[in-house]
Amino acid sequence: SYTMTARMMVCLSWALVLIFDHAPRGTGPPVTKVLSGRRGARLRHTRGMDRQRISQGSTFEQQVGYSRAVRDGAWVFVAGTTGYDYGSMTIDDDVVAQCRQALVNIDAALAEAGAGADDVVRVRYLVPDADDFEPCWPLLREYFAVSRPAATMMVVGLAAPAIKIEIEVTAHIAHS
């Protein structure tokens, strides 16, 4: 239920606060503290860094209420990105074509944040069918050739049956 999901998110947020609050300054993502109030939990940014929100004009961003990417200091968080061509709001049937377009979308978001594929430190691959992952390996190997980020692949249900892969990345800009 929505209430249970909200409670789980608050618990996860507290866990992240506990983890990152004990990290030496500058070694982890900016700390966010959870504040409780009459209107539910809300987040407060505590390090005072400038936050840049990046949009690619996807109708999903407006409908759901999220940013394609957020840069906070030297960290760039790119939301789960699919193979939609956001200009035409179309998606190819082929998983490799979807993977290629997702990387194009990610690359554009990273570039707008002043980062690139070489700055990626973490990647998550979400696929509804595990057999669809291996055909994407050559593209992924090429795109992440320099950064070789920590990676996880998960088999999950995605938002629409047409979506065969979703990719989420976190980048750290060392020269920031």
C-alpha positions in Angstrom: 0.0 0.0 0.0 1.0 3.6 -0.4 1.3 4.1 3.4 3.6 1.1 3.7 5.7 2.3 0.8 6.0 5.8 2.4 7.1 4.2 5.7 9.7 2.0 4.0 11.1 5.1 2.1 11.4 7.0 5.4 13.2 4.0 7.0 15.5 3.8 4.0 16.2 7.5 4.2 17.1 7.2 7.8 19.4 4.3 7.0 21.1 6.5 4.4 21.4 9.3 6.9 23.1 7.0 9.4 25.5 5.7 6.8 26.5 9.0 5.2 26.4 11.1 8.4 29.3 9.1 9.7 31.4 9.4 6.5 34.2 11.9 6.5 33.2 15.2 4.8 33.5 15.1 1.0 33.6 11.3 0.8 30.0 10.5 0.2 26.9 11.9 -1.4 25.5 15.0 0.2 23.7 14.2 3.5 19.9 14.6 3.6 18.1 14.5 6.9 14.5 13.3 7.3 12.3 15.6 9.3 8.9 14.5 10.6 6.0 16.9 10.6 2.2 17.1 10.5 2.3 16.6 6.7 4.5 13.6 6.8 8.2 13.1 6.2 10.2 15.7 4.2 13.8 15.9 3.3 16.2 18.7 4.1 19.5 19.2 2.4 22.2 19.8 5.0 25.5 20.5 3.2 24.5 23.7 1.4 25.7 22.6 -2.0 24.0 23.8 -5.1 21.5 21.4 -6.6 21.0 21.2 -10.4 17.9 19.4 -11.7 18.1 18.1 -15.3 15.1 17.3 -17.5 15.0 15.7 -20.9 11.4 16.7 -21.6 10.0 13.3 -21.1 6.3 13.4 -20.4 7.0 10.8 -17.6 9.1 13.4 -15.7 6.1 15.8 -15.6 3.5 13.2 -14.9 5.4 11.3 -12.2 7.3 14.3 -10.8 11.0 13.5 -11.0 14.1 14.8 -12.8 16.1 12.8 -15.3 19.2 13.7 -13.3 20.2 15.7 -10.3 23.7 17.1 -9.7 24.5 17.8 -6.1 28.1 19.0 -5.7 30.4 16.5 -7.4 27.7 13.8 -7.5 25.4 13.2 -10.4 22.4 10.8 -10.0 20.7 9.8 -13.2 17.2 8.3 -12.8 16.4 4.9 -14.3 16.5 5.6 -18.0 14.8 3.6 -20.7 15.2 3.3 -24.5 12.5 5.9 -25.2 13.4 8.5 -27.8 12.0 11.4 -25.8 11.7 13.6 -28.9 9.1 11.3 -30.4 8.1 9.4 -27.3 8.7 6.1 -29.2 10.6 3.0 -28.2 12.1 0.3 -30.4 11.1 -3.4 -29.9 14.8 -4.6 -29.9 16.5 -4.7 -26.5 19.9 -3.7 -28.0 18.4 -0.7 -29.7 16.7 0.2 -26.4 20.0 -0.1 -24.6 21.7 2.1 -27.2 19.0 4.8 -26.8 19.1 4.6 -23.0 22.8 5.2 -23.1 22.3 8.2 -25.5 19.7 9.5 -23.0 22.1 9.0 -20.1 25.0 10.5 -21.9 23.0 13.7 -22.6 21.9 14.0 -18.9 25.5 13.4 -17.7 26.8 16.0 -20.2 24.3 18.6 -19.0 25.6 18.0 -15.5 29.2 18.4 -16.6 30.0 14.7 -16.4 30.4 11.8 -18.8 30.6 8.0 -18.9 34.1 8.1 -17.5 32.8 9.6 -14.3 30.2 6.8 -13.6 30.9 4.9 -10.4 27.7 2.9 -10.1 25.3 1.4 -12.6 22.1 -0.6 -12.1 20.5 -2.6 -15.0 16.8 -3.4 -14.7 15.4 -6.0 -17.1 12.1 -8.0 -17.1 13.8 -10.9 -18.8 17.3 -12.0 -17.8 17.9 -13.4 -21.3 17.7 -9.8 -22.7 20.8 -8.7 -20.7 23.6 -10.6 -22.5 22.9 -9.1 -26.0 23.5 -5.7 -24.5 27.0 -6.5 -23.0 29.0 -5.3 -26.0 27.4 -1.8 -25.9 27.8 -1.6 -22.1 31.4 -2.8 -22.3 32.2 -0.1 -24.8 30.3 2.7 -23.0 31.8 1.9 -19.6 35.3 0.9 -20.9 37.1 3.6 -18.9 35.0 3.9 -15.7 34.3 0.2 -15.2 31.7 1.1 -12.5 30.3 -1.1 -9.8 27.2 -2.8 -11.3 24.1 -4.7 -10.5 21.6 -6.4 -12.8 18.1 -7.1 -11.5 15.2 -8.9 -13.0 12.2 -6.7 -12.3 8.8 -5.7 -13.6 9.1 -2.4 -15.5 6.5 0.3 -16.1 5.3 -0.9 -19.5 5.6 -4.2 -21.4 7.4 -2.5 -24.3 10.4 -1.6 -22.0 13.1 -4.2 -22.1 15.9 -2.5 -20.2 16.2 0.4 -17.8 19.6 1.8 -16.7 20.4 4.0 -13.7 23.8 5.5 -13.0 25.6 7.5 -10.4 28.6 9.6 -11.3 31.2 11.4 -9.3 33.1 14.3 -11.0 36.6 14.2 -9.6 37.6 17.5 -11.1 34.6 19.3 -9.5 
